Amino acid sequence: MSNLIILPIVIPLLTGIILIFFNKNIKIQKWLSLIASLAGVVVAGSIVQTVHINGIQTLEIGNWKPPYGIVFVADMYSSLLVLTTSIIAFTSLLFAFSSISAEREKYYFYSGVQFLILGVSGAFLTGDIFNLFVFFEVMLMSSYLLIVLGSTKIQLRESIKYILVNVISSALFVIAVAYLYAVTGTLNMADLSVRIAEMGQSGLLTVISILFLIVFGLKGALFPLYFWLPGSYQAPPSVVTALFGALLTKVGIYSITRVYTLIFYHDPSFTHQILAWLSALTIIFGVIGAIAYWDIKKIVIYNIITAVGVILFGIAANTPEAVEGSVYYLVHDMIIKGALFFLVGAIIAVTGTSNLRKFSGLIASHPFLGWMFFIAALSLAGIPPFSGFVGKLKIVQGGFEAGEYTIAFIVLLSSLLVLYSVMKIFINGFWGEPKEEIITRKGSTKGLLLPIVILITLTVAYGFGVEWLSPYISQAADTLLDPTLYIQAVLKE
Amino acid sequence: MEVLMSIVVGILFSAAVYLMLSKSLLRIIIGTGLLSHGAHLLILTMGGLKQGAAPLLGEHAQSYVDPLPQALILTAIVISFGVTSFFLVLAYRSYQELGTDDMDQLRGNDQYE
């Protein structure tokens, strides 16, 4: 029992409600949400430390013992993700302060962000598969608000499709939960794992596991279910895209990981094989998209899809090395995607366009921004010593161990193409002759650089501090590889 | 009873799919409504349509109804109400702004950017 782990859910909930009452006073909203998100970082950090020292923390709501009551569980995997989420939330708020228009701020932008954080942290911490659905919906409702806020034509058009896709996937989620409940008679994840281990994973359960893969694949943008993502993520302002790209797809990945390592791990030759090939196709199509477009926002958006494939391949390979690598890469990817979307937002603020053909030579007027982008690009592609390297190395190593030579090779090859896609932005946008219209315009990056610097510093520190981080990461991988640790912590048998 | 319910769920799903494949946005929203109705009925059916007393402690009945599926649909119904109303408002707002509710015209073309 530890009441600490409810705080990442309670703090944004209360802050979001309080902010609604200050809808006229933007200044108070800014301060309150900043303080709340700082508190979130501190709380999440202390949860990580507590889990590291005392093992998995659980909280039974109302003292109802699992599997009957609702239970919140913080193992190292979820608490690391909560910590990264709160860091992204903090930096996004900093970025929003100087980039979001007053028109959007007036219509509860900051409350929306707080509720989004609530949904994401809740989805990471819950130990019950129906509550996972509820937190998904909390997160989706706030994402509907954020994606449509400002109601430009493109936002309205894309949010219709976004909501439609998510309504359908939510219905599928309910259906999958219904089937699972009919077969096993429980919804607590630890209890599910125990019961399925007892009665064996029949064909019916494997079908249900694929249904879950479809649901979470829609949210996490797995091939062929990522079709909605490029359009929807392009519509809102860069801060919102950063929040979505760094957090929403990662919740889908987290759920696939949780379900496939804790509950449906008995038939890997079928389920994990499908996951492996789907992730390989996700990588290929993501890379193709990233290379094809000349719109900087689109390029980074397609890089989200590639990363989804890489992370899930680590889970599908299911060797200790690969799972550890996937945890490394997931945390790295959340940070770097936040940083990249902030950089894209800053470039758009400077040039007024996201079309790579319309500007060049930015480095002359904005050298600092340029070099920040360069570091982010190297880190995204996984060039040592930056943060992407260790994760990708371990995933590829694990892939070779598992005998998935083709897919591991695709992962390696994709790194080159990812590097090409971001270097294309650097070479065409930052080098070359400065175009005159940009020079005269000279948009300001005032206030936009601080969150970028924070995240870039983090990726560099993450890369250099791997030695120091590895006990935490391997602890996270241990719980994923050995479901009994999780089950014992929850059911206390 | 379960068989009958399964057929009803199937009809609801097929009607939902038909409506969602149409061009008009309003029909699509009605389709999503039917889809979530079908999903809720499915939870209820999957939990088992038992005949028994209300699940109260101290009633000493022979058999109890399983309360969990009802709790689940209650939550799911509330969520789908919320989403449907949001979707309706969005459809109205986008009709005002874009001047159409035809999904073919709402494809990614420049006219509506």
Contacts between the chains, C-beta under 8 A, distances in Angstrom:
chain1	res1	chain2	res2	distance
A	130	B	72	5.8
A	130	B	75	7.5
A	133	B	76	7.7
A	134	B	75	6.2
A	134	B	79	7.4
A	137	B	79	4.7
A	137	B	83	7.6
A	140	B	83	7.9
A	141	B	82	6.6
A	141	B	83	7.1
A	141	B	86	7.3
A	144	B	83	7.8
A	144	B	86	6.0
A	144	B	90	7.8
A	148	B	90	6.4
A	151	B	93	6.4
A	151	B	97	6.4
A	153	B	97	6.0
A	153	B	98	5.9
A	153	B	112	5.0
A	153	B	113	5.7
A	154	B	112	7.0
A	154	B	113	4.6
A	156	B	90	7.2
A	156	B	93	6.6
A	156	B	94	3.9
A	156	B	97	5.4
A	156	B	98	6.2
A	157	B	94	6.9
A	157	B	98	6.6
A	157	B	106	5.2
A	157	B	108	7.6
A	157	B	112	5.1
A	157	B	113	7.8
A	159	B	90	6.5
A	160	B	25	6.9
A	160	B	90	6.5
A	160	B	91	7.2
A	160	B	94	6.2
A	160	B	106	6.6
A	161	B	106	7.9
A	163	B	83	7.3
A	163	B	86	7.4
A	163	B	87	5.6
A	163	B	90	6.7
A	164	B	20	7.7
A	164	B	28	6.6
A	164	B	32	7.0
A	164	B	87	8.0
A	167	B	32	4.6
A	167	B	35	7.4
A	167	B	36	7.4
A	167	B	80	7.9
A	167	B	83	5.8
A	167	B	87	7.1
A	168	B	20	7.6
A	168	B	32	7.2
A	168	B	35	6.8
A	170	B	36	7.7
A	170	B	79	7.5
A	170	B	80	7.7
A	170	B	83	7.5
A	171	B	32	7.6
A	171	B	35	4.7
A	171	B	36	5.4
A	171	B	38	7.6
A	171	B	39	4.6
A	172	B	39	8.0
A	174	B	36	7.4
A	174	B	39	4.2
A	174	B	40	7.2
A	174	B	42	7.5
A	174	B	43	6.4
A	174	B	76	5.3
A	175	B	39	5.2
A	175	B	42	5.7
A	177	B	43	7.3
A	177	B	72	7.3
A	178	B	39	7.2
A	178	B	42	4.9
A	178	B	43	4.2
A	178	B	45	7.9
A	178	B	46	4.2
A	178	B	47	7.7
A	178	B	69	7.8
A	178	B	72	8.0
A	179	B	46	6.3
A	181	B	43	7.4
A	181	B	46	6.1
A	181	B	47	6.4
A	181	B	68	7.4
A	181	B	69	7.0
A	181	B	72	7.7
A	182	B	46	3.7
A	182	B	47	7.0
A	182	B	48	7.6
A	187	B	68	7.5
A	231	B	108	6.0
